[in-house]
Amino acid sequence: MIINQLLKSHPVRGDDRGQLVAIESNIDVPFEIKRIFYIYGTSQGVPRGNHAHYKTKQYLISVSGSCKVTLDNGLDKETYVLDKQNKGLLQEEFVWGVMHDFSDDCVLLVLASEHYEDADYIREYDQFTKQVVK
């Protein structure tokens, strides 16, 4: 297993009115959240991600439906299933991530440690492996 303790379940609080999952910056997510985005309406069989970041950490939660996320540190790969609204997955910097096998109703919420900066992305897998495997 390349990723220790990265998949985390959060407490669900609720009653007959509905359910609530609270996630707090620097408590439940191990960084200050600077950017939030979500992915939805994905085409069948089309993966998302396919990149790593130099400094950005991401925390992924499927708030509707399900998807799989494959994380790769350049030596090992592990695939995680995000299929519960209270389950989150941490993707550290210098970890290649691919989101795939989205259900039709999937909404994947991503909490990021940094503001968007194009120069933070490693978009070529060969470039990624040259930097992390020495």
The first five atom37 places (N, CA, C, CB, O) and aatype in JSON, in Angstrom:
{
  "aatype": [12, 9, 9, 2, 5, 10, 10, 11, 15, 8, 14, 19, 1, 7, 3, 3, 1, 7, 5, 10, 19, 0, 9, 6, 15, 2, 9, 3, 19, 14, 13, 6, 9, 11, 1, 9, 13, 18, 9, 18, 7, 16, 15, 5, 7, 19, 14, 1, 7, 2, 8, 0, 8, 18, 11, 16, 11, 5, 18, 10, 9, 15, 19, 15, 7, 15, 4, 11, 19, 16, 10, 3, 2, 7, 10, 3, 11, 6, 16, 18, 19, 10, 3, 11, 5, 2, 11, 7, 10, 10, 5, 6, 6, 13, 19, 17, 7, 19, 12, 8, 3, 13, 15, 3, 3, 4, 19, 10, 10, 19, 10, 0, 15, 6, 8, 18, 6, 3, 0, 3, 18, 9, 1, 6, 18, 3, 5, 13, 16, 11, 5, 19, 19, 11],
  "atom_mask": [
    [1, 1, 1, 1, 1],
    [1, 1, 1, 1, 1],
    [1, 1, 1, 1, 1],
    [1, 1, 1, 1, 1],
    [1, 1, 1, 1, 1],
    [1, 1, 1, 1, 1],
    [1, 1, 1, 1, 1],
    [1, 1, 1, 1, 1],
    [1, 1, 1, 1, 1],
    [1, 1, 1, 1, 1],
    [1, 1, 1, 1, 1],
    [1, 1, 1, 1, 1],
    [1, 1, 1, 1, 1],
    [1, 1, 1, 0, 1],
    [1, 1, 1, 1, 1],
    [1, 1, 1, 1, 1],
    [1, 1, 1, 1, 1],
    [1, 1, 1, 0, 1],
    [1, 1, 1, 1, 1],
    [1, 1, 1, 1, 1],
    [1, 1, 1, 1, 1],
    [1, 1, 1, 1, 1],
    [1, 1, 1, 1, 1],
    [1, 1, 1, 1, 1],
    [1, 1, 1, 1, 1],
    [1, 1, 1, 1, 1],
    [1, 1, 1, 1, 1],
    [1, 1, 1, 1, 1],
    [1, 1, 1, 1, 1],
    [1, 1, 1, 1, 1],
    [1, 1, 1, 1, 1],
    [1, 1, 1, 1, 1],
    [1, 1, 1, 1, 1],
    [1, 1, 1, 1, 1],
    [1, 1, 1, 1, 1],
    [1, 1, 1, 1, 1],
    [1, 1, 1, 1, 1],
    [1, 1, 1, 1, 1],
    [1, 1, 1, 1, 1],
    [1, 1, 1, 1, 1],
    [1, 1, 1, 0, 1],
    [1, 1, 1, 1, 1],
    [1, 1, 1, 1, 1],
    [1, 1, 1, 1, 1],
    [1, 1, 1, 0, 1],
    [1, 1, 1, 1, 1],
    [1, 1, 1, 1, 1],
    [1, 1, 1, 1, 1],
    [1, 1, 1, 0, 1],
    [1, 1, 1, 1, 1],
    [1, 1, 1, 1, 1],
    [1, 1, 1, 1, 1],
    [1, 1, 1, 1, 1],
    [1, 1, 1, 1, 1],
    [1, 1, 1, 1, 1],
    [1, 1, 1, 1, 1],
    [1, 1, 1, 1, 1],
    [1, 1, 1, 1, 1],
    [1, 1, 1, 1, 1],
    [1, 1, 1, 1, 1],
    [1, 1, 1, 1, 1],
    [1, 1, 1, 1, 1],
    [1, 1, 1, 1, 1],
    [1, 1, 1, 1, 1],
    [1, 1, 1, 0, 1],
    [1, 1, 1, 1, 1],
    [1, 1, 1, 1, 1],
    [1, 1, 1, 1, 1],
    [1, 1, 1, 1, 1],
    [1, 1, 1, 1, 1],
    [1, 1, 1, 1, 1],
    [1, 1, 1, 1, 1],
    [1, 1, 1, 1, 1],
    [1, 1, 1, 0, 1],
    [1, 1, 1, 1, 1],
    [1, 1, 1, 1, 1],
    [1, 1, 1, 1, 1],
    [1, 1, 1, 1, 1],
    [1, 1, 1, 1, 1],
    [1, 1, 1, 1, 1],
    [1, 1, 1, 1, 1],
    [1, 1, 1, 1, 1],
    [1, 1, 1, 1, 1],
    [1, 1, 1, 1, 1],
    [1, 1, 1, 1, 1],
    [1, 1, 1, 1, 1],
    [1, 1, 1, 1, 1],
    [1, 1, 1, 0, 1],
    [1, 1, 1, 1, 1],
    [1, 1, 1, 1, 1],
    [1, 1, 1, 1, 1],
    [1, 1, 1, 1, 1],
    [1, 1, 1, 1, 1],
    [1, 1, 1, 1, 1],
    [1, 1, 1, 1, 1],
    [1, 1, 1, 1, 1],
    [1, 1, 1, 0, 1],
    [1, 1, 1, 1, 1],
    [1, 1, 1, 1, 1],
    [1, 1, 1, 1, 1],
    [1, 1, 1, 1, 1],
    [1, 1, 1, 1, 1],
    [1, 1, 1, 1, 1],
    [1, 1, 1, 1, 1],
    [1, 1, 1, 1, 1],
    [1, 1, 1, 1, 1],
    [1, 1, 1, 1, 1],
    [1, 1, 1, 1, 1],
    [1, 1, 1, 1, 1],
    [1, 1, 1, 1, 1],
    [1, 1, 1, 1, 1],
    [1, 1, 1, 1, 1],
    [1, 1, 1, 1, 1],
    [1, 1, 1, 1, 1],
    [1, 1, 1, 1, 1],
    [1, 1, 1, 1, 1],
    [1, 1, 1, 1, 1],
    [1, 1, 1, 1, 1],
    [1, 1, 1, 1, 1],
    [1, 1, 1, 1, 1],
    [1, 1, 1, 1, 1],
    [1, 1, 1, 1, 1],
    [1, 1, 1, 1, 1],
    [1, 1, 1, 1, 1],
    [1, 1, 1, 1, 1],
    [1, 1, 1, 1, 1],
    [1, 1, 1, 1, 1],
    [1, 1, 1, 1, 1],
    [1, 1, 1, 1, 1],
    [1, 1, 1, 1, 1],
    [1, 1, 1, 1, 1],
    [1, 1, 1, 1, 1],
    [1, 1, 1, 1, 1],
    [1, 1, 1, 1, 1]
  ],
  "atom_positions": [
    [[0.85, -1.18, 0.0], [0.0, 0.0, 0.0], [0.89, 1.25, 0.0], [-0.96, 0.0, 1.23], [1.7, 1.43, 0.91]],
    [[0.74, 2.09, -1.02], [1.57, 3.29, -1.1], [1.02, 4.44, -0.29], [1.72, 3.71, -2.53], [1.76, 5.34, 0.11]],
    [[-0.26, 4.43, -0.04], [-0.89, 5.55, 0.6], [-1.43, 5.1, 1.96], [-2.01, 6.14, -0.29], [-2.39, 4.34, 2.02]],
    [[-0.83, 5.55, 3.03], [-1.28, 5.18, 4.37], [-2.23, 6.24, 4.91], [-0.09, 4.99, 5.33], [-1.93, 7.43, 4.85]],
    [[-3.35, 5.82, 5.44], [-4.29, 6.7, 6.11], [-4.81, 7.82, 5.22], [-3.64, 7.28, 7.32], [-5.18, 8.87, 5.74]],
    [[-4.86, 7.63, 3.91], [-5.34, 8.7, 3.05], [-6.84, 8.65, 2.82], [-4.63, 8.65, 1.74], [-7.45, 9.67, 2.51]],
    [[-7.44, 7.47, 2.96], [-8.88, 7.33, 2.8], [-9.5, 7.43, 4.19], [-9.25, 5.98, 2.1], [-9.18, 6.64, 5.08]],
    [[-10.38, 8.39, 4.36], [-10.9, 8.68, 5.7], [-12.42, 8.78, 5.65], [-10.29, 9.98, 6.26], [-12.98, 9.36, 4.72]],
    [[-13.08, 8.2, 6.66], [-14.52, 8.36, 6.81], [-14.79, 9.46, 7.84], [-15.2, 7.03, 7.24], [-14.13, 9.52, 8.88]],
    [[-15.75, 10.3, 7.53], [-16.12, 11.4, 8.42], [-17.45, 11.07, 9.09], [-16.22, 12.75, 7.65], [-18.3, 10.42, 8.48]],
    [[-17.64, 11.5, 10.33], [-18.9, 11.23, 11.02], [-20.09, 11.83, 10.27], [-18.85, 11.77, 12.44], [-20.02, 12.95, 9.77]],
    [[-21.17, 11.06, 10.22], [-22.42, 11.55, 9.66], [-23.33, 11.91, 10.83], [-23.09, 10.48, 8.72], [-23.58, 11.09, 11.71]],
    [[-23.8, 13.13, 10.82], [-24.72, 13.57, 11.86], [-26.06, 13.83, 11.18], [-24.19, 14.86, 12.6], [-26.12, 14.45, 10.12]],
    [[-27.1, 13.36, 11.79], [-28.4, 13.59, 11.19], [-29.53, 13.02, 12.0], [0.0, 0.0, 0.0], [-29.34, 12.37, 13.03]],
    [[-30.7, 13.31, 11.52], [-31.92, 12.81, 12.15], [-32.98, 12.72, 11.07], [-32.38, 13.74, 13.34], [-32.65, 12.6, 9.89]],
    [[-34.25, 12.79, 11.45], [-35.32, 12.64, 10.46], [-35.38, 13.79, 9.47], [-36.65, 12.51, 11.17], [-36.11, 13.71, 8.48]],
    [[-34.63, 14.86, 9.7], [-34.58, 16.0, 8.78], [-33.56, 15.79, 7.67], [-34.27, 17.27, 9.53], [-33.61, 16.48, 6.65]],
    [[-32.63, 14.85, 7.86], [-31.59, 14.62, 6.86], [-30.24, 14.41, 7.5], [0.0, 0.0, 0.0], [-30.11, 14.32, 8.72]],
    [[-29.23, 14.32, 6.66], [-27.87, 14.01, 7.1], [-26.95, 15.21, 6.88], [-27.32, 12.78, 6.35], [-27.2, 16.05, 6.01]],
    [[-25.89, 15.29, 7.69], [-24.92, 16.36, 7.59], [-23.53, 15.78, 7.83], [-25.23, 17.5, 8.6], [-23.32, 15.02, 8.77]],
    [[-22.59, 16.14, 6.98], [-21.18, 15.79, 7.15], [-20.41, 17.11, 7.16], [-20.65, 14.81, 6.0], [-20.46, 17.87, 6.2]],
    [[-19.71, 17.37, 8.26], [-18.91, 18.6, 8.38], [-17.44, 18.25, 8.17], [-19.13, 19.27, 9.77], [-16.93, 17.28, 8.73]],
    [[-16.76, 19.06, 7.36], [-15.34, 18.86, 7.1], [-14.66, 20.21, 7.28], [-15.08, 18.28, 5.66], [-15.02, 21.19, 6.62]],
    [[-13.67, 20.25, 8.18], [-13.02, 21.51, 8.51], [-11.56, 21.53, 8.07], [-13.12, 21.76, 10.0], [-10.84, 20.53, 8.17]],
    [[-11.16, 22.69, 7.58], [-9.79, 22.95, 7.17], [-8.85, 22.78, 8.36], [-9.65, 24.37, 6.57], [-9.16, 23.23, 9.47]],
    [[-7.72, 22.13, 8.15], [-6.68, 21.89, 9.16], [-7.13, 21.0, 10.33], [-6.21, 23.2, 9.7], [-6.4, 20.85, 11.3]],
    [[-8.32, 20.43, 10.23], [-8.78, 19.47, 11.24], [-9.09, 18.15, 10.54], [-10.04, 20.01, 12.0], [-8.4, 17.15, 10.76]],
    [[-10.12, 18.14, 9.71], [-10.48, 16.93, 8.97], [-9.65, 16.79, 7.69], [-11.98, 16.95, 8.61], [-9.31, 15.69, 7.27]],
    [[-9.33, 17.92, 7.1], [-8.47, 17.99, 5.92], [-7.14, 18.56, 6.4], [-9.12, 18.87, 4.75], [-7.13, 19.62, 7.02]],
    [[-6.02, 17.88, 6.12], [-4.75, 18.3, 6.72], [-4.06, 19.48, 6.05], [-3.82, 17.15, 6.71], [-2.83, 19.5, 5.9]],
    [[-4.85, 20.48, 5.65], [-4.28, 21.69, 5.07], [-5.36, 22.77, 5.09], [-3.76, 21.44, 3.62], [-6.54, 22.5, 5.3]],
    [[-4.92, 24.01, 4.87], [-5.86, 25.12, 4.71], [-6.46, 25.03, 3.32], [-5.17, 26.5, 4.95], [-5.72, 24.94, 2.33]],
    [[-7.77, 25.07, 3.22], [-8.44, 24.97, 1.93], [-8.44, 26.34, 1.26], [-9.91, 24.43, 2.09], [-8.97, 27.31, 1.8]],
    [[-7.81, 26.4, 0.06], [-7.73, 27.66, -0.67], [-8.57, 27.66, -1.94], [-6.29, 27.95, -1.01], [-8.85, 28.72, -2.51]],
    [[-8.97, 26.47, -2.4], [-9.75, 26.39, -3.64], [-10.68, 25.19, -3.55], [-8.82, 26.29, -4.9], [-10.31, 24.14, -3.01]],
    [[-11.88, 25.35, -4.07], [-12.87, 24.28, -4.11], [-13.41, 24.21, -5.53], [-14.02, 24.52, -3.07], [-13.76, 25.23, -6.13]],
    [[-13.47, 23.0, -6.08], [-14.12, 22.81, -7.37], [-14.78, 21.44, -7.39], [-13.11, 22.95, -8.54], [-14.49, 20.6, -6.54]],
    [[-15.66, 21.22, -8.34], [-16.29, 19.92, -8.45], [-16.42, 19.52, -9.91], [-17.66, 19.93, -7.78], [-16.51, 20.35, -10.81]],
    [[-16.42, 18.21, -10.11], [-16.49, 17.61, -11.43], [-17.81, 16.86, -11.52], [-15.26, 16.65, -11.7], [-18.16, 16.1, -10.61]],
    [[-18.55, 17.07, -12.59], [-19.81, 16.35, -12.78], [-20.11, 16.27, -14.28], [-20.99, 17.05, -12.01], [-19.45, 16.93, -15.09]],
    [[-21.09, 15.47, -14.64], [-21.47, 15.34, -16.05], [-20.37, 14.74, -16.91], [0.0, 0.0, 0.0], [-20.25, 15.07, -18.09]],
    [[-19.58, 13.86, -16.32], [-18.47, 13.27, -17.06], [-18.98, 12.27, -18.1], [-17.49, 12.58, -16.09], [-20.01, 11.63, -17.9]],
    [[-18.27, 12.15, -19.19], [-18.62, 11.19, -20.24], [-18.16, 9.8, -19.85], [-17.99, 11.6, -21.59], [-17.09, 9.63, -19.25]],
    [[-18.96, 8.8, -20.18], [-18.61, 7.41, -19.88], [-17.24, 7.06, -20.46], [-19.69, 6.44, -20.42], [-16.95, 7.35, -21.62]],
    [[-16.42, 6.44, -19.63], [-15.12, 5.95, -20.08], [-14.04, 7.01, -20.23], [0.0, 0.0, 0.0], [-12.93, 6.7, -20.65]],
    [[-14.35, 8.25, -19.89], [-13.36, 9.33, -20.03], [-12.8, 9.67, -18.65], [-14.0, 10.6, -20.69], [-13.54, 10.15, -17.79]],
    [[-11.51, 9.42, -18.43], [-10.91, 9.74, -17.13], [-10.66, 11.23, -17.0], [-9.6, 8.98, -16.94], [-10.6, 11.96, -17.99]],
    [[-10.51, 11.68, -15.76], [-10.15, 13.07, -15.46], [-8.84, 13.03, -14.68], [-11.29, 13.8, -14.64], [-8.37, 11.97, -14.29]],
    [[-8.28, 14.19, -14.46], [-7.01, 14.26, -13.74], [-5.86, 14.0, -14.69], [0.0, 0.0, 0.0], [-5.56, 14.82, -15.56]],
    [[-5.22, 12.85, -14.53], [-4.04, 12.51, -15.34], [-2.94, 13.55, -15.19], [-4.43, 12.38, -16.8], [-2.35, 14.0, -16.17]],
    [[-2.68, 13.92, -13.93], [-1.59, 14.85, -13.66], [-1.21, 14.76, -12.18], [-2.0, 16.31, -14.04], [-1.89, 14.11, -11.38]],
    [[-0.13, 15.42, -11.85], [0.32, 15.57, -10.47], [0.55, 17.07, -10.25], [1.63, 14.72, -10.16], [0.51, 17.86, -11.19]],
    [[0.8, 17.43, -9.01], [1.09, 18.83, -8.67], [2.42, 18.9, -7.95], [-0.05, 19.43, -7.8], [2.8, 17.98, -7.22]],
    [[3.13, 20.0, -8.15], [4.37, 20.24, -7.42], [4.1, 20.57, -5.95], [5.16, 21.36, -8.07], [4.8, 20.09, -5.06]],
    [[3.06, 21.4, -5.69], [2.84, 21.82, -4.31], [1.41, 21.65, -3.82], [3.25, 23.24, -4.17], [1.18, 21.72, -2.62]],
    [[0.45, 21.44, -4.7], [-0.95, 21.35, -4.29], [-1.3, 19.98, -3.75], [-1.86, 21.7, -5.45], [-0.98, 18.96, -4.36]],
    [[-1.97, 19.96, -2.6], [-2.59, 18.76, -2.06], [-4.08, 18.88, -2.35], [-2.3, 18.59, -0.51], [-4.63, 19.98, -2.37]],
    [[-4.72, 17.74, -2.57], [-6.15, 17.74, -2.85], [-6.85, 16.73, -1.95], [-6.43, 17.43, -4.34], [-6.27, 15.71, -1.58]],
    [[-8.1, 17.03, -1.61], [-8.93, 16.13, -0.83], [-10.2, 15.91, -1.64], [-9.24, 16.7, 0.61], [-10.93, 16.87, -1.93]],
    [[-10.47, 14.66, -2.02], [-11.55, 14.33, -2.94], [-12.68, 13.62, -2.22], [-11.03, 13.48, -4.08], [-12.46, 12.7, -1.42]],
    [[-13.92, 14.05, -2.52], [-15.11, 13.46, -1.92], [-16.18, 13.33, -3.0], [-15.63, 14.32, -0.71], [-16.5, 14.32, -3.67]],
    [[-16.72, 12.15, -3.19], [-17.84, 11.99, -4.1], [-19.12, 12.3, -3.33], [-17.89, 10.54, -4.72], [-19.6, 11.47, -2.57]],
    [[-19.65, 13.5, -3.53], [-20.83, 13.91, -2.78], [-22.12, 13.37, -3.38], [-20.9, 15.42, -2.71], [-23.18, 13.47, -2.78]],
    [[-22.02, 12.8, -4.57], [-23.14, 12.11, -5.2], [-22.55, 11.04, -6.11], [-24.06, 13.11, -6.01], [-21.52, 11.26, -6.75]],
    [[-23.2, 9.88, -6.16], [-22.72, 8.81, -7.02], [-21.39, 8.25, -6.56], [0.0, 0.0, 0.0], [-21.07, 8.26, -5.37]],
    [[-20.61, 7.76, -7.52], [-19.34, 7.13, -7.17], [-18.33, 7.29, -8.31], [-19.54, 5.64, -6.84], [-18.69, 7.57, -9.45]],
    [[-17.07, 7.1, -7.95], [-16.0, 7.05, -8.94], [-14.82, 6.34, -8.3], [-15.6, 8.48, -9.43], [-14.82, 6.05, -7.1]],
    [[-13.82, 6.08, -9.11], [-12.57, 5.51, -8.61], [-11.47, 6.53, -8.82], [-12.24, 4.16, -9.34], [-11.51, 7.34, -9.74]],
    [[-10.49, 6.48, -7.93], [-9.32, 7.36, -8.04], [-8.09, 6.49, -7.9], [-9.34, 8.49, -6.94], [-7.93, 5.77, -6.92]],
    [[-7.21, 6.55, -8.9], [-5.95, 5.82, -8.85], [-4.84, 6.82, -8.55], [-5.68, 5.06, -10.18], [-4.64, 7.79, -9.27]],
    [[-4.12, 6.54, -7.46], [-2.99, 7.37, -7.06], [-1.71, 6.6, -7.31], [-3.1, 7.79, -5.56], [-1.64, 5.39, -7.09]],
    [[-0.7, 7.3, -7.78], [0.55, 6.69, -8.23], [1.7, 7.57, -7.76], [0.56, 6.51, -9.8], [1.76, 8.75, -8.08]],
    [[2.62, 6.98, -6.98], [3.77, 7.76, -6.5], [5.01, 7.59, -7.37], [4.09, 7.38, -5.08], [6.1, 8.01, -6.98]],
    [[4.85, 6.96, -8.52], [5.99, 6.72, -9.41], [6.57, 5.33, -9.25], [0.0, 0.0, 0.0], [7.28, 4.85, -10.13]],
    [[6.28, 4.68, -8.14], [6.73, 3.31, -7.88], [5.56, 2.35, -7.73], [7.6, 3.28, -6.63], [5.6, 1.23, -8.22]],
    [[4.53, 2.81, -7.04], [3.36, 1.98, -6.74], [2.09, 2.73, -7.11], [3.34, 1.57, -5.25], [2.05, 3.96, -7.09]],
    [[1.04, 1.96, -7.43], [-0.27, 2.52, -7.72], [-1.29, 1.86, -6.81], [-0.65, 2.34, -9.22], [-1.17, 0.68, -6.47]],
    [[-2.3, 2.63, -6.43], [-3.4, 2.09, -5.66], [-4.69, 2.77, -6.1], [-3.16, 2.27, -4.13], [-4.73, 3.99, -6.29]],
    [[-5.74, 1.97, -6.27], [-7.04, 2.5, -6.68], [-8.0, 2.48, -5.51], [-7.61, 1.69, -7.87], [-8.1, 1.48, -4.79]],
    [[-8.69, 3.59, -5.32], [-9.67, 3.76, -4.24], [-11.04, 3.99, -4.84], [-9.27, 4.94, -3.31], [-11.17, 4.6, -5.9]],
    [[-12.06, 3.5, -4.17], [-13.44, 3.72, -4.59], [-14.04, 4.78, -3.66], [-14.28, 2.39, -4.55], [-14.05, 4.63, -2.44]],
    [[-14.53, 5.85, -4.26], [-15.24, 6.89, -3.51], [-16.73, 6.69, -3.8], [-14.75, 8.35, -3.9], [-17.22, 7.05, -4.87]],
    [[-17.43, 6.13, -2.83], [-18.83, 5.76, -3.06], [-19.75, 6.13, -1.9], [-18.92, 4.28, -3.31], [-20.91, 5.72, -1.86]],
    [[-19.22, 6.89, -0.96], [-20.03, 7.37, 0.17], [-19.76, 8.86, 0.36], [-19.71, 6.56, 1.48], [-18.63, 9.31, 0.22]],
    [[-20.8, 9.6, 0.69], [-20.67, 11.06, 0.82], [-19.81, 11.47, 2.0], [-22.04, 11.67, 0.97], [-19.41, 12.63, 2.09]],
    [[-19.51, 10.55, 2.91], [-18.68, 10.91, 4.06], [-17.27, 10.32, 3.97], [-19.34, 10.43, 5.34], [-16.55, 10.27, 4.96]],
    [[-16.88, 9.89, 2.77], [-15.56, 9.29, 2.58], [-14.69, 10.25, 1.76], [-15.66, 7.9, 1.88], [-15.08, 10.66, 0.67]],
    [[-13.51, 10.6, 2.29], [-12.61, 11.5, 1.59], [-11.26, 10.85, 1.34], [0.0, 0.0, 0.0], [-10.83, 9.98, 2.1]],
    [[-10.6, 11.27, 0.28], [-9.3, 10.73, -0.11], [-8.31, 11.87, -0.27], [-9.41, 9.92, -1.43], [-8.56, 12.83, -1.0]],
    [[-7.17, 11.76, 0.4], [-6.11, 12.76, 0.31], [-5.15, 12.39, -0.81], [-5.35, 12.89, 1.64], [-4.64, 11.27, -0.87]],
    [[-4.91, 13.35, -1.7], [-3.89, 13.21, -2.74], [-2.8, 14.23, -2.43], [-4.49, 13.42, -4.19], [-3.01, 15.44, -2.54]],
    [[-1.64, 13.73, -2.04], [-0.52, 14.6, -1.69], [0.11, 15.19, -2.95], [0.54, 13.81, -0.89], [-0.19, 14.76, -4.07]],
    [[0.96, 16.18, -2.77], [1.73, 16.71, -3.88], [2.68, 15.61, -4.38], [2.53, 17.99, -3.45], [3.0, 14.68, -3.64]],
    [[3.12, 15.72, -5.63], [3.98, 14.73, -6.27], [3.37, 13.33, -6.28], [5.31, 14.69, -5.58], [4.09, 12.34, -6.19]],
    [[2.03, 13.25, -6.38], [1.34, 11.99, -6.56], [0.45, 12.14, -7.8], [0.49, 11.59, -5.29], [-0.38, 13.04, -7.87]],
    [[0.65, 11.26, -8.77], [-0.13, 11.27, -10.0], [-1.53, 10.76, -9.69], [0.55, 10.39, -11.11], [-1.69, 9.73, -9.04]],
    [[-2.54, 11.48, -10.14], [-3.92, 11.09, -9.85], [-4.76, 10.98, -11.11], [0.0, 0.0, 0.0], [-4.69, 11.83, -12.0]],
    [[-5.55, 9.91, -11.16], [-6.5, 9.71, -12.25], [-7.86, 9.38, -11.64], [-6.02, 8.58, -13.23], [-7.98, 8.43, -10.86]],
    [[-8.86, 10.15, -11.99], [-10.23, 9.87, -11.56], [-10.92, 9.19, -12.72], [-10.99, 11.19, -11.12], [-10.82, 9.63, -13.86]],
    [[-11.63, 8.09, -12.43], [-12.22, 7.31, -13.53], [-13.42, 6.51, -13.05], [-11.18, 6.37, -14.14], [-13.75, 6.51, -11.86]],
    [[-14.08, 5.84, -13.98], [-15.26, 5.01, -13.7], [-16.32, 5.79, -12.93], [-14.85, 3.77, -12.92], [-16.83, 5.33, -11.91]],
    [[-16.65, 6.97, -13.44], [-17.67, 7.81, -12.83], [-19.05, 7.23, -13.07], [-17.59, 9.25, -13.38], [-19.36, 6.81, -14.19]],
    [[-19.88, 7.19, -12.04], [-21.29, 6.86, -12.24], [-21.96, 8.06, -12.92], [-22.0, 6.49, -10.88], [-21.44, 9.18, -12.86]],
    [[-23.1, 7.83, -13.55], [-23.8, 8.91, -14.25], [-24.15, 10.07, -13.34], [-25.05, 8.39, -14.89], [-24.2, 11.22, -13.78]],
    [[-24.38, 9.79, -12.06], [-24.79, 10.82, -11.12], [-23.66, 11.34, -10.24], [-25.89, 10.29, -10.25], [-23.9, 12.01, -9.23]],
    [[-22.42, 11.03, -10.61], [-21.28, 11.41, -9.77], [-21.04, 12.92, -9.78], [-20.02, 10.68, -10.24], [-21.03, 13.56, -10.83]],
    [[-20.86, 13.45, -8.58], [-20.36, 14.81, -8.39], [-19.15, 14.66, -7.47], [-21.47, 15.8, -7.78], [-19.3, 14.32, -6.29]],
    [[-17.96, 14.91, -8.01], [-16.72, 14.75, -7.25], [-16.26, 16.13, -6.79], [-15.62, 14.05, -8.11], [-15.89, 16.98, -7.6]],
    [[-16.29, 16.34, -5.47], [-15.87, 17.59, -4.86], [-14.38, 17.51, -4.56], [-16.68, 17.89, -3.57], [-13.91, 16.51, -4.01]],
    [[-13.64, 18.56, -4.9], [-12.2, 18.59, -4.66], [-11.86, 19.85, -3.86], [-11.41, 18.57, -6.01], [-12.18, 20.97, -4.25]],
    [[-11.21, 19.63, -2.72], [-10.72, 20.71, -1.87], [-9.21, 20.79, -2.1], [-11.07, 20.46, -0.35], [-8.52, 19.78, -1.98]],
    [[-8.7, 21.96, -2.42], [-7.29, 22.09, -2.77], [-6.56, 23.03, -1.81], [-7.15, 22.61, -4.21], [-7.13, 24.0, -1.3]],
    [[-5.3, 22.72, -1.58], [-4.47, 23.49, -0.64], [-3.92, 24.78, -1.24], [-3.34, 22.64, -0.16], [-3.41, 25.63, -0.52]],
    [[-4.0, 24.92, -2.56], [-3.41, 26.08, -3.23], [-4.4, 26.66, -4.23], [-2.09, 25.7, -3.94], [-5.31, 25.97, -4.7]],
    [[-4.22, 27.93, -4.54], [-4.99, 28.55, -5.61], [-4.5, 27.97, -6.94], [-4.87, 30.11, -5.57], [-3.38, 27.48, -7.02]],
    [[-5.33, 28.05, -7.98], [-4.93, 27.53, -9.28], [-3.72, 28.27, -9.82], [-6.09, 27.64, -10.28], [-3.65, 29.5, -9.81]],
    [[-2.76, 27.49, -10.28], [-1.56, 28.03, -10.93], [-1.11, 26.98, -11.94], [-0.41, 28.36, -9.88], [-0.74, 25.87, -11.57]],
    [[-1.14, 27.34, -13.21], [-0.83, 26.38, -14.26], [0.56, 25.77, -14.09], [-0.92, 27.05, -15.62], [0.76, 24.59, -14.39]],
    [[1.52, 26.54, -13.61], [2.89, 26.05, -13.44], [3.01, 24.98, -12.35], [3.81, 27.2, -13.12], [4.04, 24.31, -12.27]],
    [[1.98, 24.81, -11.52], [1.99, 23.79, -10.47], [1.69, 22.39, -11.0], [0.98, 24.16, -9.39], [1.89, 21.41, -10.29]],
    [[1.22, 22.29, -12.23], [0.81, 21.01, -12.8], [1.96, 20.29, -13.49], [-0.32, 21.21, -13.79], [2.74, 20.9, -14.21]],
    [[2.05, 19.0, -13.25], [2.94, 18.11, -14.01], [2.0, 17.3, -14.89], [3.86, 17.18, -13.07], [1.3, 16.42, -14.39]],
    [[1.99, 17.57, -16.18], [1.0, 16.98, -17.08], [1.53, 15.81, -17.9], [0.49, 18.03, -18.0], [0.74, 15.1, -18.53]],
    [[2.82, 15.6, -17.91], [3.41, 14.49, -18.66], [3.92, 13.44, -17.67], [4.57, 14.98, -19.59], [4.73, 13.74, -16.79]],
    [[3.44, 12.2, -17.83], [3.79, 11.14, -16.89], [5.3, 10.88, -16.89], [3.04, 9.86, -17.25], [5.87, 10.63, -15.82]],
    [[5.95, 10.92, -18.04], [7.4, 10.7, -18.09], [8.16, 11.77, -17.29], [7.89, 10.7, -19.55], [9.12, 11.46, -16.59]],
    [[7.72, 13.0, -17.39], [8.33, 14.08, -16.63], [8.13, 13.84, -15.13], [7.74, 15.46, -17.04], [9.04, 14.05, -14.33]],
    [[6.93, 13.39, -14.77], [6.61, 13.09, -13.36], [7.55, 12.01, -12.83], [5.14, 12.64, -13.23], [8.15, 12.2, -11.77]],
    [[7.68, 10.9, -13.53], [8.48, 9.79, -13.01], [9.96, 10.17, -12.93], [8.31, 8.56, -13.89], [10.66, 9.7, -12.04]],
    [[10.43, 11.0, -13.83], [11.83, 11.44, -13.76], [12.09, 12.27, -12.51], [12.18, 12.25, -15.0], [13.2, 12.26, -11.97]],
    [[11.07, 13.0, -12.03], [11.25, 13.87, -10.87], [11.07, 13.14, -9.55], [10.29, 15.01, -10.94], [11.69, 13.51, -8.55]],
    [[10.22, 12.11, -9.53], [9.96, 11.45, -8.24], [10.75, 10.17, -8.05], [8.49, 11.15, -8.12], [10.96, 9.74, -6.92]],
    [[11.19, 9.55, -9.13], [11.97, 8.31, -9.02], [13.4, 8.61, -9.38], [11.39, 7.18, -9.94], [13.73, 8.88, -10.53]],
    [[14.26, 8.57, -8.36], [15.68, 8.91, -8.61], [16.57, 7.79, -8.19], [16.08, 10.18, -7.88], [17.79, 7.89, -8.32]]
  ]
}
